[in-house]
Amino acid sequence: AAEGMPLEQKLQDFQARATAAQEGWAKKEQNLADEYNKLQQDAAQLEQDYAKGLITTIKAQERQEALQKSGASIQTRVESLQKTMQTEGQKLQAEEYQLAEENLKLENRFNELMSMALKEINSDNRYKMIVNAQIVVDADESLNISPIVLQEIDRLYEDGALPSNTLESEN
């Protein structure tokens, strides 16, 4: 994910890449399974043809060797795909963890800014209660101080008002 890109965009980009990787792996697995099934059908057909005397022993041995080479090739590609899936899967997990850490830092930073903003806004104790309400069914809109809080958060952010002990200092 590109530096400076908003976290939401990084998360969307990551999810798109992870989904594409998983879909690609699934398609490759299916193609290999289809190849293996075709190989088994060819082997069964070879047995039938040989049992019916439709091909000579030499031709049957040549086809058997070709089928074994194909089987070995499929097995090698299955093992390679499994290694790729494991390696790339671990990289995706590491990136997902890093994005979760970045999200946590942003949440902590926002919460710290909100706490500072609320202390600033209510420094004169004019509000007896400030509620973080997820759902308000009905209320007098004049009681809603969210725009004031967000404006204060923006001001504090722009002024770089985070104390040095916050997660921002870890960057």
N, C-alpha and C positions, 0 to 999 in steps of 0.2 A: 504494500500500500504506500502511496506517495506521501512524503512528508508534507505537512501543511494542508493536506486534504481534510475536510471536515470528517469527524468520526462517523457520522451517519453514512457518508459516502464510502468511507473505508469499509464499514460493515456491509453495505450493499455490494460493493465490489468483491469482498471476501466471499459472501454468500453465493454470488454468481459464479466465482471461480471454483468454489467447493462443490457446488451442484454440477457444474460442467465436468469437473474431474470425476465425480462419482458416476455420472451418466456415461462418460467415456470409458471408465473401467468396466462398467456393467455391459456396455456394448462389446468391448474386447473379450470379456468373459463369455458372452453369448456366442460370439463368432468362433472362439476356440471350442466351446462345447458343441457347436454345429459341425465344426471340422472333425471333432472326435467322433460324433455320431455317424457322420458320413464314412469315416475310416472304419468304424465297426460294421457298417452296412457293407462296405466293400470287402471286408474280411469274411463276412458271412457269405457273400456272393461268391467269393473265391472258393470257399469250402464247398459250396453247392456245385459250382462249375467243375471242380476237381472230382467230387464224388460222382458226378454224372458222366465223367470222362470227356468233358467238353474242352479241356485244356490238358496239355502234357505236363508231366512232373516238372520238367525244366521251366516251363512257362509259369507254373504255379509257384515254384521256388523264387523265380524272378519277381513275381507280383508280391509274394510274401515279404521278400526283402524290401521292396519299395514301400509296402505298407508299414513295415517296422521303422524304416527311416522317417516316414511321415509321422508316425506315432511319437518317435523320439523328438522330432521337430516341434510337434504340438506340446509335448511335455516341457521342453526347454522354454518355449514361449509362455506357457502357463507359469513356470517358475519365475521367469523374468517379470511377468505382469504382477505376480504376487510380491516380488521385491519392490517393484515400482510403487505398488499400492501402499506397501508398508512405509517406504521412505517418504513418499509424497503425503501420505496420511499423517505421518508424524510432523511433517512441516506444516500442514494445514492445522493440526492441533496446536502446535506452538504459536502459529499466527493467531488462532482463535483465542488462545490464552492471553497473548499480548494485547489484542483488541479489548478483551474483557478487563484487563488491567488498566488500559487507557480509559475505558468507560468508567471504571471505578474512580480513577483519579479525577475525571471531569465531574462526576457526581459529588465526590467529596469537596472539590473546589467550589462547585455551585452551592452546596449546603453551607459551606463556610461563608461564602459571600452573602447568602440569604440570611444567615444568622447575624452577620455584621450589619447588613442593611436593616434588619428588624430592630436591632439595638439602637441604631442611629435614628430610625424613624420614631421609635417609642422612647427616646431618651428623656422626654418630658413626662412620661407615663400617662399620656392622654388616652391611650387605648388600654382598656381593662382586660381585654382578651383578644388575642390574634390567633385565628384558627387556620390550619392547613386543611381545608375541606376538599375532598375529592368530588363529592357530589353535594350540591346545594339545590334542594327542591324549590325553595322560594325564599327570597330575601330582598331587603331594601338595597338597591344597587349602591346607594350612598355609603353603605357599610363595607363595600368591597374595596380594600386598599391594595389589591394585587397590582394595578398599574403603578402605584407609588413605589411598591416594593421592587418591582422589576426595573423601574427607572433608577432606583437607588443601587440595585445590583449592577446595572450597566455603568453607573458613575464610579462605583467602587472598583469594578473590573478595569475600566479605562484608566483610573488613577493608580492601578497596580497595588491595591490596598490589601493584598493577602499577606498575612504574617509569614515570616521566613520558615516557620515550623510546618507549613502545609505541604502537601504532596507536590506542589509546583516546584519546590526547591530540589526535587529528585531528578528533574529533567536535565 
